[in-house]
Amino acid sequence: MTRFFLICAVGVILTNCAAEAAPIIPSVNVEVGTAENPEQVASTLQVIAVLTLATIAPGILMMTTSFVRIVVIIGFLRNALATQNVPPNQVIVSLALFLTFYIMAPYWSQANDNGLQPYLAGQISQEEAITNVLEPMREFMFRQTREADLALFVNLSEAERPETQEDVSTFVLIPAFIISELKTAFQIGFMLYVPFIVIDMIVATTLMSMGMMMLPPVMISLPFKILLFVMIDGWHLLIQSIIVSFR
């Protein structure tokens, strides 16, 4: 009986010590109330808009920059080499991302100088800041968009025919820019495939003439394709061609 009371006393002491040593966790309250003036409603809508833009920011980064073309071209190169997962997807995406930063740096710098910094300094309004930020991005997309693709979405939108580039809506320009980028990337990818297909055909014909029909030609042609790509400094030429294609 005495042992039981002793154990209970020790348990109470340990409980009290743990309670005293426990960190204080602040409480968080979320309240939903009624706005007292229109300014509060406008502030709430601005917060929602910022959160929405932050959510779709990766999509905006990929679809309004050079990212799509670069990723597709490098993917075509990997398939043409038949190296399966070499380079891996993470390397391809990272390379495409940093090349995108390099290509888009002048346009982002112009958007920052003309739109973001003056707005933060209180020199221009929010509407003017958005217009100044979009202007260099629209300039980049117009330079890479084909007239036929732009005309397609203008006609599908049933809007009036624009007289100048300023009359073209950004929501019409973006999808036209995307399909133009895909077409350009597929054209470059086709040109990448041709020399490697020639190597595959030569190796396959040689193996068939030697009666080695059970040996997969890919196993023999793969080292020759890698050797050819390395000897001509393929990565240097490829990256140079990609960057020049945006000028």
N, C-alpha and C positions, 0 to 999 in steps of 0.2 A: 504493500500500500504506500509506504514511504517512497519507494522507487517510482511509483506512478505519479505522485505529486511532484517529485523532482523533475521528471521528464516533462510534465506539463509546464512547470515554471520555466525550464530552459526554452521550451518552444515559444512561450509568450515573450520572453526576453529577445529571442532571435527575430521574432515577427516585428517587434517594436523597433529593433535596430535596423531591419531591412526597410521598414516604412520611413524611418528618419533619413536613411541613406539614399532612398529612391529619388531620382531627378524629378524636378517639377516640369510637367508637360503642359504647355499653354493650350488653352481651348480655342478652337476656331469656330466662329459663328458666321453663317451665311444667311443674310436677311433679304427678303423680297418685299419691297414696299412700293408705295405710289410716288411717282415723280411729282415734285412740286412746281417745276417749270420746264419749258421746252429744252433748256440747255442740258439738263440732266438726261433727258431722253437722247439727245444728240450725242452726249458723251458715251452713253451705253451702246448706242449703235456703232460708234467709232471703235470701241473696244471689241465688239463682235466682229467687225470688219477686219481688224488687225489680226485677231485669232484665226479667222478664216483664211486670210492671206498666208499666215504662218503655216497653216496646214497644207495648203496647195503649193507652197513655195518650191518644193522639189520638182513638181510637174512644170511649173513656170520656168525654172532654171533649165530643164531638159528641153522643153518644147519651144523656147524662144531664143535659143542660143545655138552655137555650133555643136552642141553635145551629140545630137542625134546622128548627124553625118559621120562624126568621128567614130562613134561606137559601132555603127553599121559597117563602116569600111574595115575596121580592125577585125570585126567578126567575120567578114568575107575573107580576109587574109588568113585567119586561123582555119577556116574551112578549106580554103584552097591548099594550104600546107598539109591538111589532114593530120594535124597534131593533136586532135581531140580537145583536151582541156588545157593545153599549153599555148599561150599564157592563160592562166585562170581568169575567171570572170572578174574577180576583184581587181586584178592587175589592169585588165582592159578598162573597167569603169574608172579606176583611179587615174590612169593615163589620159582617158578622154576628159575627165574632170579638170585636170591641171592644164591640158591643152585648151580647154574651153576658157579657163581663167586667162590664159595668155592671149587668146584671140579676142576675147571680149573686154580686156582691160581698158583699151582706149574709149570704148563706148560707155562702160561703167564709170570711168573717170569723168567723162563729160556729163553724165547724168548726176554724179555726185556734186560737181562744181556748179552746175546750172540749176539743179533742182533741190537736192537734199540740204546742202550747206546753207543756201539763202533762206530756205524754209526754217531751218533750226535757228538761224539768226533773226528770224522775224521780218525778213525783208520782203517776202512774197507770201501770198496766201496758199492754202492747201491745194486748191484747184490748179493754180499756176505751177506749183511744185510737181504735181502729178503729170501735168502736160510736159514740163521740162525734163522729167525723168523718162517719160515714154518716147520723147522725140529721138534721142540717139538709138534706142532700141528699134523703133520703127524704121529709122534710116538703115540699120543693119539688115532687117528683115526684107525691106524693099529691094535692097541690092542683091539678095539671094533668091528672091521669089520670081518665078516666071509669069509673064503676062497672062498666059493661057490659064494657069492655075488661079491667079487672082481674079480673072474674068469669070471663072467657074463659080466661085463662091459669091461674087457680086451678083451674078444672075440668079443663083439659088436663093439669095437673101431677098430677092424682089425689091431691092432698093434702087433709088435713082442712080443713073450712071455717073460716077464721080468724074469731075473735070480735072482735078489735081490729086496728088497723093494725100494732101491734107484732108480731102473729102472721104477717103477710104477709112472705114471703121477698123479699129484694132481687132475687134472680134472677127472681122472678115479676113484681115491680113494674117492672123496667126495660123489658121488651118491651111491657107494657101502656102504659107512659108513651110509648114511641116511636110506637105506632100512634095513640094519642090526639093526639099532637103533629101527626102527619101529617094526621089528619082535620081538626083545627083549622086547619092551614095551608091545606088545600084549600078549606075553607069561606071563609076570608078571601080566597084567590086568586080564587074565583068572584065574590065581591063586587067585586074589583078589575077583573075582566074586563068586567062588565056595561056601564059607561059607555063604554068604548072600543069595544065591539062595536056600540053604538048609533051611534057616530061612523062606524064602517066601513059600517054599513048605510045611513046617510044619504048618505055619499059615493058608495057604489056605486049607489044608486037614482038620484042626481042624474046621474051619468055615463051610466047607461043611458038615462035620459030625454033626454039631449043627444045620444045616438047615439055616444058615445065608448066603445064596448065594447072596443076594443083597448088602452085605457089602463088599467094596473093600478090598482085603487082604493087599494091600499096606499101608492103613491107620493103620492097626494093627501091621504089621511087621516093619514099620519104627521106632517106638520107641525102639523096641527090637534090631534092627540092630545098632542104635546109641548107645544104652546101651552097647552092646557087644563091639563095637569099642572103647568106652571110657574105659571100664573095662580092656581091654587088652593093653591099652595105644597105640592105633593104630597109631597115628601120629609118635610117637617115633620109633616104629617098621618099619613103612613104610619108613621114611626118612633114617633110618639106613640101610635098605635093598637096597634102591636106591643108596646110596653112596658106599656101599660095592660092588654092582654090577659093578662098574667102576674100581675095583682094580683087 
